[in-house]
Amino acid sequence: MTKTLINLDADDKAWLDREAKRQHLPMTELVRQAVRSYRLREQTGRKPSLAIVLQRTSGLWKHGDGLDWQDRLRDEWQREA
């Protein structure tokens, strides 16, 4: 493995440290995973699969029933039309 020195903005470094702690990974492993993921995505020209996107975003909505909220929003659009 090659050792590389990089410069990061303070906000990016703070985020990286928090994310590494949250995932219980060394910060260097998190950077390796990110670079590998970026490289593979560029090489294949593919976006993440729906399953991966759903896994990564599962549980993000914390404000009750998301479908109910969506329906109410769409009802507002219908009334405005």
Buried (B, 14 or more C-beta within 10 A) or exposed (E): EEEEEEEEEEEEEEEBEEEBEEEEBEBEEBBEEEEEEEEEEEEEEEEEEEEEEEEEEEEEEEEEEEEEEEEEEEEEEEEEE
